Amino acid sequence: MNRRRGMWLALAAVLLVLGAWLMLSGQGDEPAPEPLKVEFPRKMRREDWQRAEQRRTQVVQAAVPDAGTAQAEPQRPRDPVLAALPRGKGRSAVVIEANALRYSPIGELLLDCLMRDGGKNLEEFRKQSGVDPLQDLDRMVITDKGVVLSGNFGNARFKELFQERVASDYGPGARVYEPGNVIVALPDGGTRRGRDSGTVGLWNDQLLVVGDTPDSVKEVLDQVQGGGSNEPPIISEGSTYGEMYGVLSVEELARMIPPDQGELAQRLKDVADTVELHMDARSDVAMVAQIRGSDSSKVTDLGKSLGGALSLARLKAQADGNKDLAQLLDFAKVQPDGSEFKLELAVPLEVIKERLAFCRDERKAAEEVKGAEVRP
């Protein structure tokens, strides 16, 4: 569980880390050349606001301040996925708009890689679970304590999937599947009874919550049902733009940086408070990382040194004939602004198509073999 969650969080931060570590290669204030035109996700677009409005489907009854004397009134409708997000400082959550990403150009390329076996594994998963990830999954949320999936899970075969787990109701429309006794195979060929790991929660056939412990799953379900902490979710509705977005704690980001880049990890922890990420994958893959800190002078210095280092790295890549790195750095830009700065990075769609061309070739070959097997 922790390994998978770390992998997804690393995916969310990979462009940020790739650009940020370059600041260790040198310092300087040389201005970066004007980059080619790429549309970066810098604010909510009209379609983002429309999407957010459509997702306000849950009405939670406000608590009655004084029972018997006050009438509870419904709160403003809200997005249950945002309600499920972590609360408080130092937490991390990354939202992947799986459905939107599925129908984007990069999503089609990734689908080729997923279907390199001709779709056999995907079809097997559909049959066993009753869930079609390509149709039923809307969003995936990776947090520092678990995963939340949103979509249509009304046809999921949870009884078959979680038959060894202990199921119990947990509030209106919610169930919790806690670890139960299972048969564990031993190296010598014998078996013993043990307990499965992880807990799964289901809410209204819309949210699937996966956590390491029953308490972590119940905490999320409490929040969705209107209880839990009074603090706001770490991702606000006004920050739900792009095909991937979220907030990474500085501690989480520092753990992802390789051990040999300890200086960078320490500098980020000393300067930054939070890192907000937004990625647009409608055409080119463009990312904006917004780094915030309480000391504006230190944040400004970090932004300037990073900008200078990116500029020098670009020139070096061009001189060395490193085409791949030069293409990435052509779009790199740092914009300091007081107690925060934005780091922009992009990978052109054509570069991604070139790198993933083998997936499409292997998918076509597998489909041809599959077609030949079913012909009379």
ABEGO torsion letter per residue (X at the ends): XAAAAAAAAAAAAAAAAAAAAAAAAEBEABBBBBBBBBBBBABBBAAAAAAAAAABABBBBBBBABBGABBBBBBBBBBAAAAABBBEBGBBBBBBBAAAAAABAAAAAAAAAAAAAGGAAAAAAAAAAGBBAAAABABBBBBAAEBBBBEBAAABBAAAAAAABBBBBBEBGBBBBBBBBBBBBBAAGBBBBBBBBEBBBBBGGABBBBBABAAAAAAAAAAAAGBEBABBBABBAAABBEABBEBBBAAAAAAABBAAAAAAAAAAAAABABBBBBBBAABBBBBBBBBBBABAAAAAAAAAAAAAAAAAAAAAAAAAGBAAAAAAAAABBBBBBEABBBBBBBBBAAAAAAAAAAAAAAAAAAAAAAAAAABX
